[in-house]
Amino acid sequence: MRSSKPTKSRPLYGIRRHRGDYRIILYMGALMLFGLVVMYAIGPQRAHVLNNAFSDANYTDTHFFVRQSMYLIIAIGAFITMAKLPVSWLRSHTQQILLTAFLLCTLLAIGGAVGLPIVPEIGGAYRWFNFGGFASLQPSEMLKFAILIFGAAFLALRVRENSVNDRDASLIPMAIVLAAASFFVIVLQKDMGTGMSLLAIVVAMYIAAGANKKVGAIAIAAILLAGVALIIAAPHRMERVAAFLAGDSVTTSNDETYQIAHAKIAIGSGGLTGVGIGNSVQATGYLPEVINDAVFAVLGEMFGFVGLVIILGLYGGLLIRLLSIADRSAEPLLRFIAVGIFGWLAAHVIINVGSVTGLMPLTGITLPLLSFGGTSMIVMSAVLGLAFQISQYTQYDTVKNGGYNEGTRSRRGVGRSRHANRSRTT
């Protein structure tokens, strides 16, 4: 069987390479630019807060801006790399990618248990390898990428076998992999937000693969029961749920409602057009995690309601492009990857914004491409690079029932693709 690796003379899955969807780059670049502006504006304030809070801290005013700029450069490199790395290579190394991600999570858990210096305890959890200086690694982000690639390849095979809804061939194996990933992330790393994003990736791909209503109902019931059990088993999650039900309350910095209340104050203070860049009051020490989980609130304070609408519009545009790419991908593997990325990005945005605005219990999760952090930005940029590559092998018309129905619509959006003789790729 010949390889499906795309070259200048060999198409990918019967579709010749054409112009990619550059709107992905436009939306991604705009969000990254917003993130840099935020780091430049509130970085000095955050540095002063940390220097005052910790006697051994020595952050400069430009620390967070410089560090975020370095992450951005690496992220661009990751985007370009994944835009060129053949999907066939990822498919052939699916198991290795998944095992590597699980190995990293295992090493992180062991390192935290034995007290390795490179595995710091933050908020009672071990979630990062910290190699000092500018180098750190968050294994959970690698695990999300691994679940994305494994899930897409697994379901593509099940589609060819017509066994997507088969209990033994499809549902139980995927449930085992997802349960193992959730154990590392939710139980060991105490990161419910990342666990929810893992679930969103898998659920989105199963919906695209054609899971029936009965399977969906059973899955929802199992997920709800597991979620309730995980919340009850962790006191800090119970406190967050109680704080969510209690509503707003600004008391002490130890109060579970404190962050949500100050996040709402930040957004409310911004009004329609914001207080301006560098004029944030909440960033001076009132709002915890101001450059990470709560960055959406600071954006609202600085840029106001108009700014938040623009930012959400950029995310919405990016999500629409991902759905469009999936809709026009004839090959199940490519379609499931695009849909999985959609679920990943949508989960992060919904959970982060919902937590900050008090629409759901507080859960620590980054706002993609905007929050401070290297691994999150680099991995998200990498998967968007993969989506851009897939956009170069889409068809003109929506794919229906796996058919090859290339038409003449939307040519300006996808370039001049052409079908090749499919016998050359078999």
Protein Blocks (a to p, Z undefined) as FASTA:
>chain_A
ZZfbdcfklceehiacddddfklmmmmmmmmmmmmmmmmmmmmmmmmmmmmmpmkbccdf
klmmmmmmmmmmmmmmmmmmmmmmcfklmmmmmmmmmmmmmmmmmmmmmmmmnopaklcc
eehiafbdceehjbccdfklmmmmmmmmmmmmmmmmmmmnopmmgmklmmmmmmmmmmmm
mmmmmmmnopaklmmmmmmmmmmmmmmnopafklmmmmmmmmmmmmmmmmmmpmklmmmm
mmmmnopadfbfkbmklmmmmmmmmmmmnmmnonbehiafklnomaghklmmmmmmmmmm
mnommlmmmmmmmmmmmmmmmmmmmmmmmblklmmmmmmmmmmmmmmmmmmmmmmnopac
cdddddehkagcfklmmmmmmmmmmmmmmmmmccfbdceehiacddfehklmnopadddd
fklmZZ
